[in-house]
Amino acid sequence: MQWMGRRESSNAEEGSSSGGGRMALGGGVLGIIGVIIYMFTGVNPSQILQGGDGQTGGSQQNTKLTESKSKEQSFARVVLADTEDTWHQLFKQMGGTYQEPTIHFFEGQVETSGCGFAGEASGPFYCPADRKVYIDLTFFNELEQRFGAAGDFARAYVIAHEVGHHVQKLLGVSDKMQQAREQLSEEEYNKLSVKLELQADFYAGVWAHYQQKRGFLETGDIEEALNAANAIGDDRLTQGRVSPDSFTHGTSVQRMHWFKKGYETGDVRQGDTFRSEEL
């Protein structure tokens, strides 16, 4: 991906929690595999398992970034800027106005405004309550070394996926999911969660489509993203040790399919995973 020297988003801040409590994982299957599955998650594990309103006693100071502090942050801010350009254009076409999210860099642990506490095991996540993408940049080392998903576009896919959850928030999908959580069984809600995650993968693919049109992609970029999608499918992460009814993000094949569909079509209207028969 061609990113050096390009515009970096100003919607960035950093800060980590001091004090605070522990992230609570539920019992049963989710309690056993939660840390693994949510290494690449669309929402904070504490939000999923506790309802999204768990607050801890830690304190946090957010610092607005005025200049890049590292190559990793610069890269993330360029990707975020590209998502801003893409979604501003697409929302305008849909007759709406895109509201930009903030990316929050942290190290080790962080306390969000509305989604509770998260540690490094949670991986990148989006908090709908404060409309921020949270990321500990050391996750990218984990993505490459543990999951074998190397390359800058694998990292870009991670960020674009989380921004996809922000798009869902703006379109009202996240609010409907919250309502469904209160009415459905865990198994039924998991099925909706898979569709939510696959739609975020689709939106990441739509973003990649416009990256290609703007001439920013390089040979092998899409393969890097597909490799990342393959590496973090529920079936790969759990190695078949749990029932598909407990999957929350989709299989490797499903994740690759929806990212690729978004990339090939660039058409937001074709990403309704909740009604699609392609799952």
N, C-alpha and C positions, 0 to 999 in steps of 0.2 A: 504494500500500500504506500502510495506517495503521500507523505504527511509532513516531512521536514519543512519548516519555514512557513507553514500555512496558518490560517487564523485559528487561534485558540479561544474557546468559549470563556467568557468572563463569569459564567455561572458556576463558580467553583469555590469551595471552602475546605478547610481541614480542621480537625479537632478530635480528640479522643476522650473517653470518660475517665474520671478518677473516682475511685470507690465503686459503689454500686453493687448489684447482686449478680446472680448467675442466670444464664438462659435456661429456662425450664423446658425440657423435652417431655412429651407425653409418654405414657406407658405403652406396652404392647409393641407392635411392629414399628410404629413411628419412633418410639423411644430407642429402639435398637439401631435402626438405620438412619435416624434423623440427621446425624452429623454428616454422614456420607452423602445422602441424597441432597441435602441442602447446601453442599459445597458450591452448587451452581443453581441458585434459587431465584424465583421471581419476587418473593416477598420474604420478610424476616421470619425465621422459624418461630419465634415467640409470638408473632402476630397470628400465624397459622394455628398454633397449638393452644394459644391462650385467648384468642379473640381480638388481638391487636391493641389492647389498652393497658397492657402490663407496664407499670412504671417502677423504676428502681430508684434507690437513693443517691445515685451518683450525680456528679456535677460535670458540666462540660462547657468549654468555651470554643465557639466557632470563629475561625479566623478567615476572613475573605481573602482569597489569593489575588495578589496584584501582579505577580510574575511567576513564571514556572520555577519550581524548586527542584525538579528532576526531569530527566528524560521521560520517565514513565508518566509523570503527571502531564507533561506537555503532550504526549501522545494521546492520553485520555481526553484532554481538553480539545484537541483537534477533532477527535472522533465525535465528541459531544457537539462541537460546532457544526460538523457535517450533518448530524441528526437534526439540529435546529434548522439548517437550510432546507433539508428534505421535508421535514414535517410542516414547516411554515408553508411551503409550496403546496403540499397535499391538503392541508386543512383549508387553505384558500380555495382550492379547487372544489372542496366539499361544502364551501359556503360558511366556513367557520374560521376561528382564530386560534392559532397554536400558542399555548402558554408554556414557556420553557421551564424544564426542571433544573435543579441544581445538583451537581455532583459533589459528594462529600467524601474526602479522603480521610481515612483514619488508620491507626496502627493498633492492632491487638484487640481492642474492644471499643464500643461506642454506644451511647444512649441516644435514641432517636426521639423526636417529638411526636409521639403517638403510636409508635410500633415497638416500644420497649427497648430492651437491651440486646445487643448482639456481640458475639465474640468472633474471632477470626475463623472459627469453624463454620460460620454461617455463609461465608463467601459473599460475593456481591449480591446486593438485594435492593429492591425499590420499596420505599415506604409511601403508600398512598396518602397517609395522614399529613405528612409535611412535603410531599411531592419532591423527594430527594432520592438520588441514586447513591447508595453507600458502597464504598469499595476500599478494601485493604489491598494495596497494590502487590503485596507479597503473594496474593492469590494467583497472580500470573505465573509465578515460579511453580506453584503447585499444579496449575493447569498443564504446564509443559513437562515437569518432571514426574508427576504422579499419574497424570492422565494421558501423557504423550501427545498433547495438542499444542504443538509449537507454532510460532509464526505470529507476526503482528496482526494479521487479519483474524486469527483465532481470538486474540484479545479484543479486537474491535467488535467482533460478533458478540462477545460477552456484554460489552457496554451497550451495543445497539439492542440487544435482547431486553436489558433492563429499561432502556428508554421505551421499548415496546410496551412495557407494563405502564409507563406513564401515559402513553397514548390511550391505553385501555381505561385509565382513570379519567382522562378528559372525555372519552366517549361514553362514560357511564357504565362500562363493563365491570370495573372493580367494585362499584357500589352494589351492583346486582349480585356479584359473587358473595359479598358480605351478607346480604340478605338471605342468600341461599344457604350459607353456613349455619344460620340459625334454624333452618327448617329441615335440613337433610341429614341423613345418617352419614357416618364417616366414609363408608364405601361409596355412597352416592355423591358426596362432595368431592371425593378424590377423582371421580370421573370428570367432574366439571373443572377441577384443578388442572388435569391433563390438557383439557381443551384450552384453558386460559394460557398455559405455558406454550402450547403449540402455536397459538395465535401470536404470542410475543416472538416466537421463532420466525413466523411468517413476516411480521413487521420488520424484524432484523433483515430478512431477505429483501423486502421492499427497499429498505435503506441501501442495501448493497447494490440493488438494481440501479439506483440513481448515482451511486458512486461510480459504477461502470460507465454510465452515460456521461459523467463529468470527466472521465479519463483518469481517475485516481487509482484504479485497481491495476495490479501487476500480475504477471503470470503466476499461478499457484494460489492466489488469494482465496478464491472461492473454495478450493480444495482444503485450505487451512480451516475455513469456517465449518465446512461439512465434517471435517475430522473432529473438530471440537464438539459439534452437535452429536456425532456418533459416540464420542468418548463419555459424554455425560447423560446418556439415555438411562432411564431407570433400570432397564434390564442389564445393562453393562455394569452399573454401579453396584447392584445387588447380586450380580452373578447368578440370578435365578433362585436366590434363597428366600424370596418372598413372593406372595401371590400378586399377580397383575392387578388385583382389586385394590392393592395398597399403593400402586404407582400414582405419583402426583405430577410428574413432568412429561411423561411419554417415553416410549421406547426410542432406541437409537434410530431405527428406521423412520419412525414418525417424525422425529425432530429434524432429521435430514430432509425428509420429504417436504415439510412445511417451509423450512428455510429456502429450499431450492425453488419451491413454487412461488414464494414471494420474490425471489431474485429473478426468476424467468418472466414473471408477469408484470411486476411493478404496480399491480392493480389492487388497491386496498379492498375493493369490493369482493375480491375472491378469497379473503382471509377469514370468513365466518366459520371457524372451526366448530362452533356450537351447533350448527345446523348441517354441517358437511357430513357426507357418507364416506369420506375418504379416510377417516380415522382407522 
